[in-house]
Amino acid sequence: MKLGRLLEFFIVGMGLGIIEDLIAIGLATGATITWHIVGIIALVSLPFAVISELIVDHFKPFHKKNKKRRK
C-alpha cells in the first residue's frame, strides 16, 4: 500500500516537474521544445523528485511514536 502511494506521488511530482521546466525553458529562451530537450529535463528532474519524495515529504523532525501508558 505504501509503495503504491509513494510511486503515485513520485510519478505525479515528476510529471509536474517536467511540465514546469518545459514552461520555464519555453518562456525564458523561446527555444523549440524537442524530445531531446524533454529527455534532458526528465534526467535533471529525476534526482530532485527522488529527494523531494523520500526526504522532504516524509521528514518528521518532531514526530513521536504514540506509546500506550499503563496506569
C-alpha positions as CSV (number, residue, x, y, z in Angstrom):
1,M,0.0,0.0,0.0
2,K,2.7,2.5,1.0
3,L,4.8,1.6,-2.1
4,G,1.9,2.3,-4.4
5,R,1.2,5.6,-2.8
6,L,4.9,6.5,-2.9
7,L,5.1,5.7,-6.6
8,E,1.9,7.6,-7.3
9,F,3.2,10.8,-5.7
10,F,6.6,10.3,-7.4
11,I,5.1,9.9,-10.9
12,V,2.8,12.9,-10.4
13,G,5.6,15.0,-9.0
14,M,7.9,14.0,-11.8
15,G,5.3,14.9,-14.4
16,L,4.6,18.3,-12.9
17,G,8.3,19.0,-12.6
18,I,8.8,18.3,-16.3
19,I,5.9,20.4,-17.3
20,E,7.1,23.3,-15.0
21,D,10.6,23.1,-16.6
22,L,9.2,23.0,-20.1
23,I,7.2,26.1,-19.5
24,A,10.2,27.9,-17.9
25,I,12.6,27.0,-20.8
26,G,10.0,27.9,-23.4
27,L,9.3,31.3,-21.8
28,A,12.9,32.1,-20.9
29,T,14.7,31.1,-24.1
30,G,12.0,30.8,-26.7
31,A,13.6,27.6,-27.9
32,T,11.7,25.0,-29.8
33,I,10.8,22.1,-27.4
34,T,12.0,18.8,-28.9
35,W,12.1,15.3,-27.5
36,H,15.8,15.7,-26.8
37,I,15.1,18.7,-24.5
38,V,12.3,16.8,-22.8
39,G,14.7,13.9,-22.1
40,I,17.3,16.2,-20.7
41,I,14.7,17.8,-18.4
42,A,13.5,14.4,-17.3
43,L,17.0,13.3,-16.4
44,V,17.7,16.6,-14.5
45,S,14.3,16.4,-12.7
46,L,14.7,12.8,-11.5
47,P,17.1,13.3,-8.6
48,F,15.1,16.3,-7.3
49,A,11.9,14.3,-7.5
50,V,13.5,11.4,-5.5
51,I,14.9,13.8,-2.9
52,S,11.5,15.5,-2.6
53,E,9.6,12.3,-2.3
54,L,11.9,10.4,0.1
55,I,13.3,13.1,2.3
56,V,11.2,16.3,2.3
57,D,7.7,14.7,2.1
58,H,8.4,12.1,4.8
59,F,10.7,14.1,7.1
60,K,9.1,14.5,10.6
61,P,11.6,16.0,12.9
62,F,9.3,16.3,15.9
63,H,7.2,13.1,15.3
64,K,6.9,11.0,18.4
65,K,5.5,7.5,18.4
66,N,2.4,7.0,20.4
67,K,3.2,4.8,23.3
68,K,0.3,3.5,25.4
69,R,0.8,4.2,29.0
70,R,-0.4,1.8,31.6
71,K,-1.9,3.3,34.8
